[in-house]
């Protein structure tokens, strides 16, 4: 007796599943986007980032309407984008705001669409493959063009920058790559993990190094809490995690002698404390609720940017703190809406044990932590990753999802279906029936 696979095929073709060709196309769009996102030195990168949402719209137009209608959009993300566009009305620099708002709208659209189509596992797999390519390209450039790859930028900060344009950008990418490759280490990924660590150390970014130590502490703590090993082993892991946190705080906050000599940095966090103080005192306190508009600061010499520059006696182009930058540009309302779409996604991810969800937890945590010292993790390059993951995890889990035909799980499912069908047939027989 055989059972027709129509129910299984119908399940895979249900409204919660993207057609296979659409998933592959979404993966290609994401791969191209990530390469452009982490290639700041290429002049074509911005053009690619502007064209990718158009490719996504074309892809969505070819997909079944029943599928598009089942995709969820995080409400807080919509409110955050709407608030940012509304801030144009009171922007201190409307010309710069126009460009930033276009970028934000395209980023939100791209992140929502690709996250909804690929899901968490699709995001993780595609990101892992692309990160491997980017790591190889950067290492080759550093080996072939060492002088160019480490030439100091406008801030004269030493360290590798390679294809990303700045040492801190390379450091942030390397930290994300470490978090990504960590979940591949048992599948022959240890060499990729080592390569990402080499890039991070070579960037000489104290922020990223501190972030790596804190993430390592979190991983050690999680292993200690969830471990069934002896109390002595658990206590040892807790002790190591506390040590990593202390080292991370030391690298970031005090930059003690050995770290200072290694990284060549000062005790004022490269002038960050001065920028933070000026941003708060001159900008945020003037408009604490609604800010100066997205893109309304840091580019044109108009208040409050000109006042901040005058106080600092040098030109700063962001607050070196993502949370302060959101407060400065979008006010307390904007920061609340931003956290309202990021933190619930982090909470949903932390309740799941699948590798893709644990990877998403690490990525969001890394970006939020790095946002304490840089603005780009929250308002720049990192925003796309935040929207991608928030969109993917907000989609309803498919009740009809089944593994591909031919796998062991599918075989067990078919056997279960056979048993259920046989039981139903026996139950439908009349009690008076006799052979």
C-alpha positions in Angstrom: 0.0 0.0 0.0 1.3 3.4 -0.9 0.4 6.9 0.0 0.4 9.7 -2.6 2.8 12.5 -1.7 0.3 15.2 -2.6 -0.1 16.2 1.0 3.6 16.7 1.4 4.0 18.5 -1.8 1.0 20.7 -1.0 2.5 21.5 2.4 5.7 22.7 0.8 3.7 24.8 -1.7 1.6 26.4 1.1 1.4 30.2 1.6 4.1 30.1 4.3 6.8 28.9 1.9 8.6 30.9 -0.8 9.0 29.1 -4.1 12.5 27.5 -4.4 13.5 29.8 -7.3 12.4 32.8 -5.3 14.5 31.7 -2.3 17.5 31.2 -4.5 17.0 34.6 -6.1 16.6 36.3 -2.7 19.9 34.6 -1.6 21.7 36.0 -4.6 20.4 39.5 -3.8 21.4 39.2 -0.2 24.9 38.0 -1.2 25.5 40.9 -3.6 24.2 43.3 -1.0 26.4 42.1 1.8 29.5 42.2 -0.4 28.6 45.8 -1.3 27.8 46.7 2.3 31.2 45.5 3.5 33.2 47.0 0.6 33.3 50.7 1.5 36.4 51.3 -0.6 34.5 50.4 -3.8 32.8 53.4 -5.5 30.2 51.1 -7.0 29.0 49.9 -3.6 26.4 52.6 -3.1 25.0 52.0 -6.6 24.6 48.3 -5.8 22.9 49.1 -2.4 20.5 51.4 -4.3 19.7 48.8 -7.0 19.2 45.8 -4.7 15.8 47.0 -3.4 14.6 47.3 -7.0 15.6 43.8 -7.7 13.7 42.7 -4.5 10.6 44.5 -5.7 10.8 42.7 -9.0 11.2 39.4 -7.2 8.2 40.0 -5.0 6.1 40.9 -8.0 6.7 37.5 -9.5 5.8 35.6 -6.3 2.2 34.3 -5.6 -0.1 36.9 -4.0 -1.1 34.5 -1.3 2.6 34.3 -0.2 3.1 38.1 -0.1 -0.1 38.6 1.9 1.2 36.2 4.7 4.4 38.1 5.2 4.6 40.1 8.5 6.1 43.5 8.9 7.3 44.4 12.5 4.9 47.3 13.4 7.6 49.1 15.4 9.9 49.0 12.4 7.1 50.7 10.3 6.6 53.3 13.1 10.4 54.0 13.3 10.7 54.6 9.6 7.6 56.8 9.5 9.0 58.8 12.5 12.3 59.2 10.6 10.5 60.5 7.5 8.4 62.9 9.7 11.6 64.3 11.2 12.3 65.8 7.8 9.8 68.6 8.7 12.1 69.9 11.5 15.5 68.7 10.1 18.4 71.1 10.7 19.9 70.0 7.3 17.2 69.0 4.9 19.6 68.4 2.0 21.5 65.7 3.9 18.2 64.4 5.3 16.9 63.6 1.9 19.7 61.3 1.1 19.6 59.6 4.5 15.9 59.1 4.3 16.1 57.5 0.9 18.8 55.1 2.3 16.7 54.3 5.3 13.6 53.5 3.3 15.5 51.3 0.9 17.3 49.5 3.8 14.0 48.9 5.6 12.4 47.5 2.4 15.4 45.3 1.5 15.8 44.0 5.0 12.1 43.2 5.5 11.7 41.5 2.1 14.9 39.3 2.2 14.4 38.4 5.9 10.8 37.4 5.2 11.7 35.2 2.2 14.8 33.5 3.5 14.0 33.1 7.2 16.6 32.7 9.9 18.3 29.6 8.5 18.5 31.0 5.0 20.0 34.2 6.4 22.6 32.4 8.4 23.7 30.1 5.5 23.9 32.9 3.0 25.7 35.3 5.4 28.2 32.5 6.3 29.1 31.9 2.7 29.4 35.6 1.9 31.5 36.3 5.0 34.0 33.6 3.9 34.4 35.3 0.5 34.9 38.8 2.1 37.5 37.4 4.6 39.5 35.8 1.7 39.4 39.0 -0.4 40.5 41.1 2.5 43.4 38.8 3.5 44.5 38.6 -0.1 44.5 42.4 -0.4 46.4 42.8 2.9 49.0 40.3 1.7 49.3 41.8 -1.8 49.0 45.5 -1.0 50.1 45.8 2.7 50.9 49.5 2.5 47.5 50.4 0.9 45.6 48.1 3.2 47.0 49.7 6.4 47.5 53.3 5.3 46.0 55.6 8.0 42.8 57.4 7.1 41.7 60.9 8.0 42.0 60.2 11.8 45.6 58.8 11.4 44.6 55.7 13.3 46.9 52.7 12.6 45.6 49.3 11.7 44.3 47.3 8.7 41.3 48.6 6.9 41.6 46.8 3.5 38.4 46.8 1.5 36.2 48.3 4.3 37.8 51.7 4.3 38.4 52.1 8.0 39.9 50.0 10.8 36.8 50.2 12.9 34.6 49.0 10.0 37.0 46.1 9.4 37.0 45.4 13.2 33.2 45.3 13.3 33.0 43.0 10.3 35.6 40.7 11.8 33.7 40.5 15.1 30.5 39.6 13.2 32.4 37.0 11.2 33.8 35.5 14.4 30.2 35.2 15.7 29.1 33.7 12.4 31.9 31.2 12.0 31.5 30.1 15.6 28.5 28.1 14.6 30.5 26.4 11.8 33.4 25.3 13.9 32.3 21.7 14.0 31.9 21.5 10.3 35.5 22.3 9.4 35.0 26.0 10.1 37.8 26.5 12.7 40.2 27.9 10.0 37.6 30.5 9.1 37.2 31.4 12.7 41.0 31.8 13.0 41.1 34.0 9.8 38.4 36.3 11.2 40.3 36.6 14.5 43.4 37.6 12.5 41.5 40.3 10.7 40.1 41.6 14.0 43.5 41.8 15.7 45.1 43.3 12.6 42.5 46.0 12.5 43.7 47.2 15.9 40.2 48.3 16.8 39.9 48.3 20.6 36.1 48.6 20.3 35.9 45.4 18.3 38.5 43.6 20.5 36.5 44.5 23.6 33.3 43.3 21.9 34.9 40.0 21.0 36.0 39.5 24.7 32.5 40.2 25.9 30.9 37.9 23.4 33.4 35.2 24.4 32.3 35.8 28.0 28.7 35.5 27.1 29.3 32.2 25.3 31.3 30.8 28.3 28.6 31.9 30.7 25.9 30.3 28.6 27.8 27.0 28.5 28.4 27.1 32.2 24.7 27.7 33.0 23.4 25.1 30.6 26.1 22.5 31.2 25.6 19.3 33.0 29.3 19.0 33.9 30.7 19.0 37.4 30.3 22.1 39.7 34.1 22.7 39.5 34.0 22.9 35.7 31.0 25.2 35.8 32.6 27.4 38.3 35.8 27.5 36.1 33.7 28.6 33.1 32.0 31.3 35.1 35.4 32.6 36.3 36.7 32.7 32.8 33.6 34.6 31.6 34.0 37.1 34.4 37.7 37.5 33.4 36.7 38.1 29.7 34.2 40.8 30.8 36.8 42.5 32.9 39.3 42.5 30.0 36.7 43.8 27.6 35.7 46.6 29.9 39.4 47.3 30.5 40.1 47.5 26.7 37.1 49.7 26.1 37.1 52.0 29.1 40.6 52.3 30.6 42.9 51.1 27.8 45.6 50.1 30.3 49.2 50.2 29.4 49.6 46.8 27.6 46.5 47.5 25.5 47.5 51.1 24.9 50.9 50.0 23.7 49.4 47.4 21.5 46.7 49.6 19.9 48.4 53.0 20.1 45.3 54.6 21.7 44.8 57.3 24.3 42.9 57.2 27.6 40.1 59.4 26.2 38.8 56.6 23.9 40.2 58.5 20.8 38.2 61.6 21.7 34.9 59.8 22.1 34.2 61.1 25.6 34.6 64.7 24.3 32.2 64.0 21.4 29.7 62.3 23.7 29.7 65.3 26.1 29.4 67.9 23.4 26.6 65.9 21.6 24.6 65.7 24.8 25.2 69.2 26.1 24.8 71.1 22.9 22.5 69.0 20.9 20.3 66.5 22.8 19.4 68.8 25.6 18.0 71.3 23.1 15.6 68.8 21.5 15.3 65.8 23.7 12.0 64.5 22.4 12.2 64.8 18.6 15.9 65.6 17.7 17.2 67.5 14.7 16.0 65.1 12.0 17.6 62.0 10.5 20.7 63.3 8.7 20.2 66.8 10.2 23.6 66.8 11.9 27.2 66.0 11.2 27.4 67.0 7.6 26.7 70.7 7.1 28.2 73.5 9.2 24.8 74.6 10.7 23.7 74.4 14.3 23.9 72.2 16.2 26.7 70.7 14.2 28.7 73.9 13.9 28.4 74.5 17.7 29.6 70.9 18.4 32.6 71.4 16.0 33.4 74.7 17.6 33.4 73.1 21.1 35.5 70.1 20.0 37.9 72.2 17.9 37.8 69.5 15.2 35.1 68.1 12.9 33.3 65.0 14.1 31.1 63.2 11.6 29.1 61.1 14.0 28.6 60.8 17.7 30.7 57.6 18.1 27.7 56.2 19.9 24.7 54.8 18.1 22.3 55.5 20.9 23.4 59.1 21.3 23.2 59.6 17.5 19.6 58.4 17.5 18.8 60.7 20.4 20.4 63.6 18.6 18.7 63.0 15.3 15.4 61.4 16.2 15.0 62.2 19.9 13.7 60.0 22.7 10.7 59.0 20.5 13.0 57.7 17.8 15.2 55.7 20.2 12.1 54.2 21.8 10.8 53.0 18.4 14.2 51.7 17.4 14.5 49.6 20.6 10.8 48.5 20.2 11.6 46.6 17.0 15.1 45.4 18.0 14.7 44.2 21.6 11.5 42.0 21.0 13.4 40.3 18.1 16.3 39.6 20.4 13.9 38.2 23.0 12.3 35.9 20.5 15.6 34.7 19.3 16.9 34.0 22.8 14.0 31.6 23.5 15.0 29.4 20.6 17.9 26.8 20.5 18.3 26.3 16.8 21.7 27.4 15.5 20.2 30.0 13.2 18.4 31.7 16.1 21.5 31.5 18.4 23.5 33.1 15.5 20.9 35.9 15.2 21.1 36.5 19.0 24.9 36.9 18.7 24.7 39.2 15.7 22.1 41.5 17.3 23.9 41.5 20.7 27.2 42.3 18.9 25.7 45.3 17.0 24.0 46.6 20.1 27.2 46.4 22.1 29.3 47.9 19.3 26.7 50.7 19.2 28.1 52.0 22.5 31.3 53.2 20.8 30.3 53.5 17.1 27.2 54.8 15.2 27.3 52.6 12.1 26.2 49.4 13.9 22.8 51.0 14.6 22.3 53.7 12.0 24.8 52.6 9.2 25.9 49.3 7.9 24.6 47.3 10.9 21.0 48.6 10.4 20.4 46.2 7.5 21.4 43.2 9.5 19.1 44.3 12.3 16.2 44.6 10.0 17.0 41.4 8.2 17.0 39.4 11.5 14.0 41.2 13.0 11.9 40.5 9.9 12.9 36.9 9.7 12.2 36.1 13.3 8.8 38.0 13.2 7.4 35.6 10.5 4.9 33.0 11.8 6.5 29.6 12.1 5.1 27.4 9.4 2.8 24.7 10.7 3.1 22.9 7.3 6.9 22.9 7.0 8.4 19.5 6.2 11.9 18.3 5.4 12.8 17.6 1.8 11.6 14.3 0.4 14.2 11.5 0.7 15.7 12.6 4.0 15.5 10.4 7.2 13.0 12.8 8.8 10.8 12.7 5.7 10.9 8.9 5.8 9.8 8.9 9.4 7.0 11.4 8.6 5.8 9.2 5.7 5.9 6.1 8.0 3.9 8.0 10.6 1.4 9.0 7.9 1.1 5.4 6.8 0.4 4.3 10.4 -2.2 7.0 10.8 -3.9 6.1 7.6 -4.0 2.4 8.5 -5.4 3.2 12.0 -8.1 5.4 10.5 -9.1 2.6 8.1 -9.4 0.1 10.9 -11.4 2.5 12.9 -13.8 3.0 10.1 -14.7 -0.6 9.8 -18.1 -1.8 11.2 -17.9 -3.7 14.5 -20.0 -6.4 12.9 -17.5 -7.0 10.2 -15.8 -10.3 10.2 -13.2 -11.7 7.7 
